[in-house]
Amino acid sequence: MDTHNLVDDWERLGRRQVQANGISLRVVDHGEGPPVVFCHGFPELGFSWRHQVFALAAAGFRTLTPDMRGYGGSSRPERIQDYSMDTLCGDMVGLLDDAGLDDAIFIGHDWGASVVWQLALRHPDRVRAVAGLSVPIAPRPKGPPIQILRRRLGDEFYMCWFQQPGVADAVLAADVRHTLLRDDVITVDDLRADGTDQSPPPWLSEAELGYYVEAFTETGFTGGLNYYRNVDRDWELSEHLGGAQITCPALFIAGADDAVIRFSPTDKMAAVLTDLRDTVLLEGAGHWIQQERPAEVNAALLGFCDAVSGR
């Protein structure tokens, strides 16, 4: 297996359309053993977990890897409110139900991390253990998060700029390749296409980049952007979770150079996670951690999954 170009290997894996929570999710189901569900972030696909899927399946785990709602081969509802956190968590519960599983180990990156943290809060009986990559969990803020970010970082901060429907959607779709190669996004200017043809980073082959480009050229970015457009609404609807804690085993992994942990610091996780087994910060690594540093991420995940799987 060519670990630098896994497109063909990924395409050969078994996949199916799962009817869950009123939508269809395209899910790669690979391996046998204790179940592990991978949730990707923005702008990614289930393919983002290719290195981990092969490694965990080889180690005796059943991996379930969806294209999340709004992405790839899964349904892309038009209404913004159809991407609320309650709904996203409901998708994962529906995935477990379809597979006949009482619970699973959930692993998420970026927005997928937010989903798995919240799933562990909202549906603790369905989460055996949880691992978040790149985006830490924190106590519920005192006010609407986007409003706080506007005051702290301004309207040009990317999460604030994403709020207006149609605006970021058009800019990101204007040059899909350029958008997908921007790994240092903080402001609007970071995202605007400049007409240059960038080469992929060393950890991403042209074939793998092409897989993403083809998918997002077909779907656009609106589904993923709608996750951001529910942030303040999710805060309003989650008052009942104030002070709630995650009691199952937990793991956090991030790149030490990831810009996200500069404005989402990790020092508040202990207030929410009562059984945080480890925090792994990989020096010299950025945001796309599971693709950029697969060997180290796989080692951490395998150790964690072995310890919590009960086998």
Number of C-alpha atoms within 10 A of each C-alpha: 8 8 13 15 17 18 18 12 13 18 11 9 12 11 16 13 15 18 17 17 16 11 15 20 28 21 22 23 21 20 22 14 15 20 26 27 24 25 28 26 25 18 18 25 22 23 23 22 22 20 20 22 27 21 19 24 19 13 14 14 22 20 27 23 27 30 24 30 23 23 27 24 20 19 19 20 15 12 9 16 15 18 25 20 23 16 16 21 22 18 23 24 21 20 23 19 15 12 13 9 14 13 20 21 24 29 27 24 30 23 23 24 26 22 25 29 28 19 24 22 18 19 15 17 13 19 24 22 26 28 26 26 28 30 25 25 24 18 16 16 10 9 11 15 18 21 15 15 16 15 10 11 16 15 18 14 18 20 21 21 18 21 19 12 14 12 12 20 18 13 16 20 20 15 19 19 22 21 20 19 17 15 15 13 15 16 17 17 12 15 21 16 18 10 8 8 11 10 13 16 12 9 14 17 17 13 14 18 18 14 14 19 19 13 16 23 14 10 16 21 23 24 25 21 23 24 24 23 21 19 19 17 16 19 19 12 12 14 10 8 14 12 10 14 19 24 17 20 21 25 22 26 23 28 23 19 15 22 16 20 17 10 11 14 13 17 11 13 17 15 14 19 21 14 15 18 15 14 18 16 16 17 11 10 16 20 22 21 21 24 18 17 17 19 14 15 20 18 14 17 20 16 10 20 26 15 13 16 16 8 8
